[in-house]
């Protein structure tokens, strides 16, 4: 007998290249996995005889649980003062010269205890969970030293255990150059590669290695050296790139087999073509575009032209995307980036799962996959991308448990 069945609603399976709708469908769970899915009329017997619990989803939309594949949820403090300064006309350079930017968050994060980091990140995580997220990626990157980077990753692991949500961690130790290594980027990368990253892997704290090819404080060749060490340790690679100008980072990340290239506002066509050939997913982050009031948009037409898969995420962080609403991201992806609702929904489910290397487990509703569902009080999938504000979530199911 199945543990539970949800029956009667429209199911968006995300199978194939669209959203894979099943009208008046049913999905059953056993031992945390999907045991059966299809039209309710095709069930082999009445639902009440097949499952211990029967949930009537008539008049709703059932999707995979959302997958937020790019977040910086764990950090100390906030950057509201910089927000005010930017509204007053201060540039990013001026804010950084005044002590702001990533290094301001570094100082606050280094000063915060593990419990303080846990409590503040938990509040942000619960916002994501309240809008249907069942898997979340969480990066380090605001410690820029050994102890704080490891502390951030331990907090991310605790969040997964204590909140009952799947957490994928990314080591982002080279997020920026800390002041104690000013002018010594190569030495900093050596420190990360020889000491911090191996310890994170040995403790089982890092699932992936993130970084950046942005032409900023970490030189490209130094970052590639850290990526090489991460790959040797068995970590999949990701990267932030081409956000503020074209540094040919999309091609660089594709060249090392990165799972994703994130941001991409200024990526060139050769880089997009390289991503397509390598299977590197584009992670689009409209919360940053909105918050930073950037005019440039990712080259969605080129991504479509070359068949690059597109994922979406909140990029929740204190400086460039204090975004805690996946539903807002879905709407912004359509209105600002001109994704179709189908592309946006796939971007927050099936394609986001691919970024995390979990495409055979989550992000799609199919037999054998995790029984992670979101039940919405809408009937048209496009409605999840249409409203600005409000939350139509009716029920979240994680590993078959509502």
Secondary structure, 3 states (H helix, E strand, C coil): CEEEEEECCEEECCCCCCCCEECCEEEEEECCEEEEEEEHHHCCCCHHHHEEEEEECCCCEEEECEEECCCCCCCCCCCHHHHHHHHCCCCHHHHHHCCCCHHHHHHHHHHCCHHHHHHHHHHHHHHHHCCCEEEEEEECCCCCCHHHHHHHHHHHHHHHHHHCCEEEEEECCCCCCCHHHCCCHHHHHHHHHHHHHHHHHHCCCCCEECCEECCCCCCHHHHHHHHHHHHHCCCEEEEEECCCCCCCHHHHHHHCCCCEEEECCCCCHHHHHHHHHHCCEEEECHHHHHHCCCCCCCCHHHHHHCCCCEEECCCCCCCCCCCCCHHHHHHHHHHCCCCCHHHHHHHCCHHHHHHCCCCCCCCCCCCCCECCEEEECCCCCCHHHHCCCCCCEEEEEECCEC
